[in-house]
Amino acid sequence: MAAELTAHTLIARHRPTLDRALETIRTRAYWSPHPEHPKAYGADGSLDAAAGKAAFDALLGTRLDLGQPGTDDWVGGEVSPYGIELGVTYPHADIDVLLPAMKAGQRAWRDAGPELRAAVCLEILKRISDRTHEFAHAVMHTSGQAFMMAFQAGGPHAQDRGLEAVAYAYAEQVRTPESAEWTKPQGKRDPLALTKHFTPVPRGIGLVIGCNTFPTWNGYPGLFASLATGNAVLVKPHPRAVLPLALTVRIAREVLAEAGFDANLAALAAERPGEGIAKTLATRPEIRIVDYTGSTAFGDWLEANARQAQVYTEKAGVNTVIVESTGDYQGMLANLAFSLSLYSGQMCTTPQNLLIPRDGIRTEQGPKTFDEVTADLAQAVGTLLGDDARAAALLGAIVNPDVKARLEAAAGLGELALASREVTHPDFPGAVVRTPVIVKLDGAKPDDEAAWMSECFGPVSFAVAVDSAAHAVELLRRSVREKGAMTVGAYTTDEEVEQAVREVCLEEAAQLSLNLTGGVYVNQTAAFSDFHGSGGNPAANAALCDAAFVANRFRVVEVRREAAV
């Protein structure tokens, strides 16, 4: 064991951060140990902007050797949505060799206990944080996020979600004491006395199936929840977004080895083009936990077929905003315009359906008709994205051809309130950048329902005319129940309407944001305070992060014996 990474050193270094995280998940207040501003990096061993960019550039065209057992090939092929061919190759694993090697280290990792495991996880996160600038470029050039979003969402916000999972995992593991003296009176006879020992034991190997759009933000909760609860973790990245998770696994392996544990507790499963190894891995008997973010179809398949594993899925939903009335019309428009535009709508939390009464809404500026609301929203989006450089910094790039095809097809679904336009990226002319499209539909027409009741992932939104606020609430309930929702928003100054929307969200288990007109948006959540998803509707069977997300990754095994006399 390296002297600087003894158990004592690790716990002393990271226990204060763990304690603060434990307190914050209790209070739900704001806190983050990971700076959001790029200029905060460069001291204490962290990479500044220039060093981070240089580190990323040095990776291009190289072989990322993780030293894993069972490597039988080298695979790659990532092309940035910004037009850069990354040229990085990764180890392809013979799973029959790699999985037994991963299991070999689990006994020592289990016996380390919750506190030391948490400290090791926090050391991994600290080293990732020190390289946030490098990770930002890796996330940007695999997901298509604009740099600042890749820096924040792919860096500190992802790290916060990983730390949050560690805190929940630690809290659940220490809920049961390590030992107990049990005495049961027996009247005139001697009491029964037992000494009992309780040990959290891991389920087995956890599989993290990464997504293309948020490889770290969506990958870290499951990765660190499984690792902190004593499981080895195999990371299967999306083929178009391998680099950020490969770097994560490399750092994890380094820290585990330096702390005296088996580096194979963390491993990468990259795949050949078209190989599709996720189904094979997910149904292996050694895999006992699966974390997945992606399409509903494959999430449903995992839930039905990975029967030997505890499966945590974040799939797709139809996110809805009810617009009934507002006391800040311009603030509402600006907030919605930003929400629809951020990362070209390529977020599982982006609003898709805007349910607006056909007779219009009440505002502090007087009544606004349905057509006025949609026209004003279109103008707000156009103003926000009017300058190409600013638009590119907010929109990022279209992540894959399927999103572009959906965007183009949406224009033919109804009357356009806002047409999409091409944006020329000032730094990457090969990037595909498009502004959002807003299509008017009628909530009373069955033909239109087929469009708005289906997820259309990307920069596509539907302004749906409804008969009344009650009709909007009815459609909201049905869409959440049938299709699921990661987010729900509502704008109303009417207490009865607010209560009706709130009741639907409580009954259908959907996270609700009310009357957002400032700098907080319906498609953004904060670690330690906000729950991402609920686990209670078809969009996801898990929430990031709550006790349910971590507690079934381990079981408690009891050893009891008669107490010494």
N, C-alpha and C positions, 0 to 999 in steps of 0.2 A: 504494500500500500504506500503510495507516495506520501511523504511526510506532511505536505500541505493539504492533503485530503483525508486525514484521519477522521474517524467518526466525530471525535470531540471538536475538531476544527470546523467541520461542515455544519454541525449543529449550532455551534457558537456563532458562526457567520450568518446563518440563515434563519435561526429561530426568531429573531425580532421581526423579520418580514412575514414569517408564517403566522406569528401572533397577531400582527396587524391585519393580515388577510382574514384570519378567523374572526376578529372583532368586526371587520367591515361587512362580512357576509351576514353578521348578526344585526348590525345597525342599518345596512343597505345604504350607507352614505357614500359620497364620492371619495375615492382614493386610488392611486396607481403608483407603483414604484418605477414604472417604465415611462420615461419622458416622451411626450408627443412631438416635441419640436426638434427638427434636425440639428439645430445649433447646440443642443444639449449634449451632443456626443463629441468625443475627441479627447477627453481626459480619462484618467484612471484605466487606461488600457482599452477603451472603446474606440471604434473606428469613426473618424470624422467623415464628412461627405466625400472628400477626395480619396481617402484611403478605402472607403467602402466601395466606391465606383471602381477603383483599381483592383480590388479583390474580386469583384464580380467579373471584370474584364479578363482577369487572369484565369478564370474558370472556363471561359469560352474555348471550345475546341479541345478540351482536356478529358482525361479518363478519371472519374471520381472513384478511386479504389477505397472501399470501406474495410477491406481486410476480412470480409465475411467468409465463412466456410461454404463450400458447395457452389462456388461461382463457376458456371459452365459456359458463359458467353458474356459479351458486352453489348448493351443495347442503348438506344437513344433516339434522336430524331425530333426533338422539340424545336419548333419555330415560333418565335415571338409574334404575337398579334401586331407588333410594331414593325415586323418585316425582317427581323434579325434571326439568322439561323444560329442557334446556341452551340450546336456541335458537341455537347457534353455527352459522354457515354457512362453508363452505370452498370453495376454487376447484375447479371441475370442469374437467379439462384436455382439450383437443383433443390427443390423443396424437400425431397426425401432426405437430404443431407442437412439442410439448414434448420428445419424444425426440431429434430432431435438435439442439435447443438444449442438451440434457444432454450429448450427445456432443461438442459444440464445445469444452467446457472440459477434456476428458480429457487432451489432450497436455501442457498445462502441469502438470496434476495428476500425470501420470506422471513428468514430468521433475523434479518437486520431490524425488523420492526418498523412501525409506522413513522416514528420521528426521523430516523436516519433515512428512510426512503424519501420522505418529504424533503429533507435537506439535500439529498442528491438531486432530486427533481428541480429544486430551486437553484442549485448550482448550474444545471443544464440551462435553465431559463436565463440565468444571469449571463452566461456566455453567449447565448443567442442574442440577448439584449445588447451586449457589447458590439455585436456585428449587425445591428439593425440596418445600417446603411447598405451593407452588402445584401442582406435579405430583401430589402426594399426593391432593389434592382431585379433580384431573382423572382420576386412575386410579380412585379410590373411586367417582366418579359415572358411570363408564363400565363398570367391571368388576363392581361390587357388593362389592368387598372392603371389609372394615371399615377404618376410617381408619388404625389403627396398622399393619395389614398393608399397606395401600396406600402408606403412608409408607415402610415399610422395603423391602418387595418391589418396589414400583413406583419407589422412589427409590434409596437407596444400594445395595441388592442388584442392581438392574438396571444401575446405573452401574458396579458392580464387574464384572458380566458383560461390559459393553461394553469396559471397560479391559482385561480379560483377553483379549478377542478382539484388541484392538490389540497387546498384548504378543506373542501368538502370531504375529500377522501380521508384526510387525517381525522377530521371531526367524527366521521362515522366509525372509523376503526377504533378510536379510543373511547367511544361511547360505552363499550363494555370494558370493565377493568381487566387488567392482566391476570389478577388472581383474587380469590375470595376465600374466607374461612366461613364455612357453613355449619351452623349448629341448630339442631332440632330437638327441643325438649321432649322427653319421654316419660313425664310424670315421675314416678318413684324410681324408674330405671335410669341408667346413665344416658345422657343425651347422645344422639347421633351426631358425629362430627366428621366433616369432610373438608379437605383442602382441594380447591378447584382452580385450574389454570385455563385461561381462555386465549386462543391464538387466532388472529385473522389469517386465513389462508387464501391464496389466490385461486381463481377458477382454472387458469391455464394460460394459454397464449392469446393475447388480444390482437385482432386484425383491424387496422385502420385503413379504410378505403377512401382515398383522398378525392377531392373534387377539383375541377379546373378553375373555378372562379375565385375561391378563397382557400387555397391549399393549407395555409397555416392557421387562419382564424377558425376554420371548421375542423382542421385536423388536430390541433393541440388539445382541446378538451378531452377527447377520447384517449389520445396518446398518453397524456399525463395522468388522467384518472386511472387508467389501467396500470401504468407503471407504479404509481404511488400506492396502489393496493396490492402490489407484489407480483403482478403478472409481467411476463415478457411481452414485448409488443413488436409485431410485424407490420410495417407500413407499406401499403400498396398504393402508390401515388397514381393520380390520373396521368395517362400517357403524355398529355400536353402540359402537365405541370409537375414534373418530377423534381426539378432542381431545389425548390425551397424545402421540400420534405427530405430530400437526400442530404442536404446540408444539416438539417435538424438531426437526422439519424447519426451522421458522422460526429456531431458534437456530443450527442447522448452516449455514443460508444466510447468516446474519449473520456468523458467524465466517469462513466461506470468503471472503466478499467483503472483510472487513476484512484478511484475510491476503493479498489480492491474487489470489485465485482466482475462478473463475466460480461464482456462487451456485447456478447450475443444476446443479451436481454433486450437489445434494440437492434432491429435489422430492417433492411429494405428489400422489397420485392418489385423490382422494375420488370417490365414485360416487353416482349417483342411486338412490333406493329401487328395489330389484329389478333394477338394471342388471347386476350380476354381471360386472364387468369383469376379474376375476382370470384367467379362462381366455384372454381376448383378449390381455391384457398378457403372460401367461406364455409365449405362443407367438409373440410378435413376434420377428423376427430380431435386433432391437437388444438384446433382453434375453438376457444370456449367463449370468446367475446368478439362481437363485430360492431364497429362504429362506421356508419355510412352517411354520406351526404350526396344527394343527387336526384335522379329521376324517380318518380313515383313507381314506375313499372319495375325497376330493379330493386327498389326498396321493398316493394310488396313481395318480390321473389325471395329476397333474403329472409324476410319475416316468415315466409311459408316454408322455406327449404333449409335454412341453416338451423335445424332443430336442435343440434347439439350445443348451440351457442346462445348466449344472451345477446340479443340484437338491438342496437340503438340506431334509429334511423331519423334523419331529417330529409324529408322528401319535398314535394311541391304542394303549393296551395294556391288559392285564388284570393289575393289580398284586396280588401275593400275599404273604401272611405265613403261614409255618408256625409253629404253636404246639405244640411237642412237650413241653417242660418248661422250668422257670424257677427260678432261685434268688432271685427278687425278684418275687413274685406281684403285690403291690400296685403296685410300680413299673411292671411290665409293663402292668397294666390302665390305669394313669394315662397311660402313654405312648401306648398304642393309642387310648384315648378321645380324647386331644388330636389324634392323627393323623387319626382318622375325622371329627372335628368341624371342623378348621381350614378356613375359607373354604367351609363347607358341602360339603366333599369335591370342590370344583370345581377340582381340581388334577390335572394329568396324572400326578402321583406319589402320589396318595392310595391307600392300600390298599383293595382291593375284596374280595378273597377271603381269609378266615381259615381255613386248613386245620387242623382240630383232630381228633385221634384220637377216635373214638366211645367208646372205653373210658376216655377222660380223660387227664389229664396229671399229671406229678409236679411238686410245688412244695415250697418250704421249709416250707410250712404243712401238708404232707401231700398225698395225691392229691385231685384235683378232677375231677369228672365233666364230660363235654361240656356237659350242661345247666347245671352250676354255673359253668363258665367263661363261657358265653354270658350267663347271668343276671348274673354279677358284672361282666362288661364292660358290659352294658346299664346296670347301676347306676352304674358309673363315669362313663359318658357322661351319665346323668341328673343325677348330682351336679355334674359339671363345668358343665352347662348349666342348672342348676336355677333360677338367677336370670336374669330376662329381660335385664337390662342387661349382665350379664357374657356371656350367650349371644350377644347381638347383636354385642358387641365381638369375639367369636371367630368367629362364623358368617358375618358379613356378610350380604349379601342374595342371593337366588337370581337368577342373572344373566339367565335368559330363561325363557319358558314351557315350553320343551322339557325343561329340567331338572326343573321342578315336575311335569310330566306323568310323567316317568320315576320320580320319587320316589313319586308316588301309585300308579302301577302296580305298583311293586315290592312293596308291601304284600300283594298277592295272589299272590305267587309261592311262598309257603311259610309255615311257622309263624313268627310274629313273636317275636323275642327282645326287640326294642325298637321301639315304634311312634314315628313322627315326630309332633311337635306344633308348632303355630303359636307363634311368638314375636312379641310386640309390641315393635317398636323404639322406644326412649324418645324418639328425636329425629326419626324419620322414620316416621310411622304408615302411610305408603303402601308401605313396603318389604315384600316377601315374604320372610319369614325362617322357616326350618323346621329343626328338629333332625334328626339322622340317623335312618335306619331300619336295623335289623339283622334279616336274615331267615335262618332256619335252613334249610339244604338238606342233601341227602345226596349225597356224592361218588360213591356207587355206583349212583345212579339216573340212567339216561339222560335222563329227563324233566327232572330238576333241572339236568343239565349244560348244557342250552341256556341257562339263566339265568346261571350263574356263569362260563361260558366266553365270555360276551359282555361287552363293556364297557358298564357302566351309569353313565355320567358324572354325578356329583352325589353327594349325601349318602346313598348306598346301599351297604351292605356285606352280604356273605353269609358266615355262619358255616357252613362246609361240614364235615360229619362224614366222616372218612376211616377206613379200616380199620386203618391203622398209620402209623408214621413213613415207612416205605418207600413206602406208597401215596401219602402226601403228596408225597414227593420225585418220584414218578412223575408225579403230576398237575401238579406245578410245572414239570417239564421239558416236558410236553406243552403246557401253557398258554403258556409263554414261546416255545416253538418255533412254535406255530401262531398265537398272538395277539399275542405280544410283551409286554414289560413295561419300564416306565421304572424301577421299583424292585422289589426283593424284600426281604422281611424274614424273620427266623427267630428263634425263641426256643427254645433247647435247652441243656441241661447235658451232653449226651451227645456225646463227641468224634466218634464214628462218624457220628451224625446230622449234626453240623456239617460234617464233611468231605464227606458226601454232598450236602448242600445247596450247599456251596461249589463242588463239582465241577460240578454242574448249571449254576450261574451262570457258571463259567468256560467251560464248553462251549457254553452258549447265549448268552453275552455279555450278562449282566444284572447291574446294580449291586446289591450285597448289603449289607444292614445287619444286624448280629447283636446280639441281646440288648440292645436300647436300652431303658433304664429311667429315664433322666434327662431333661435338657433338650434333647437332640438327637433329632429325629424322622425317620422314614424318608422322609417327603415333603418334607424340606428339604435343599438342597445349598448348599455354600459355594463361591463363586467362588475361583479360583486354587488350590483344593485338591480339591474334589469334581468328578467328571465327571457332568454331567446327561445321562442316557441313555448308550448305548454306541455306537450306530450299527451294532450287530451283531445285532439281532433286529428283528422286524417293527414294533415300536413307533416306531422312528426309524432313519433311515439316516445320522444324524450325531450327534456328541456335543458338548456344550458344556462346555468347549472343549478341543480338542486340535489337534495339527498338521494332521490331516486336514481339519478344519473350515475352515482358512484357506489351505492350500497350493495348492489347485486353483482359487483365485480369481485367480491370476496365473500367468504362465509366464515363464521366463527366456529372453531372446533374446540371442544372442552375435553380436558383430561382431569379426572377426579380420582382421589384416593382417600383412604381413611386418614384423618388427622393424627399426627404423632401425639402420643399420650404425654 
